[in-house]
Each structure stands twice: as C-alpha cells, then as structure tokens.
Amino acid sequence: MFWDYIKYVHEQCGSDLNAECSEYAHKRVEGLDWKQTNECVEDTWSSPNKEDWTKKGITNDYIDRDVLYWARYGSNLFPSVVINNQTYRG
C-alpha cells in the first residue's frame, strides 16, 4: 500500500505534496484510511497539541530517526538503499 501511495502521489502531485493531494491518494489506494493515517502522524509529535508542531522544541520521533539514519548512511543525497550497513547508490 505504501509504494502504491507513493507512486500515485508522485505521478499526480509531483513535488507539490500537500494534505489535499495526500487525502486524494488515500481514496485511490485500496486499504488506506485517511483518518487512521492522520491519527498515526499526530501521535509522532512530542506535543499532544497538533497545532504546536511549528514551535521550537517540538520533536517528531520518526523524523529524528530518519535524520540520524541519513547522516549515518548518506541516503538522503541520492536514490539509495542500505543493505547490511552498506549504502548503495544508483
């Protein structure tokens, strides 16, 4: 479902990813639930108030983990995959 969603979003929205496009993609990919996805995303912020995410000091566990991963493997620079702690680019 994730890859179907990603493919659809990139085909239909390009780099203009926003909530409207994401919600539309959810309706097109069987098995995705927009409400459930939003609840999951909201639960990743350190503040229980979803409106606070722009304030200094508010963190997101998933984003922070990705930033550390990217720093370790350099996978944010190019299309890449990490296999057995080795980064392969291409």
Buried (B, 14 or more C-beta within 10 A) or exposed (E): EEEBBEEBBEEEBEEEEEEEBBBBBBEEBEEBEBEEBBEEBEEBBEBEEEEEBEEEEEEBEEEEEEEEEEEEBEBEEEEBEEEEEEBEEE
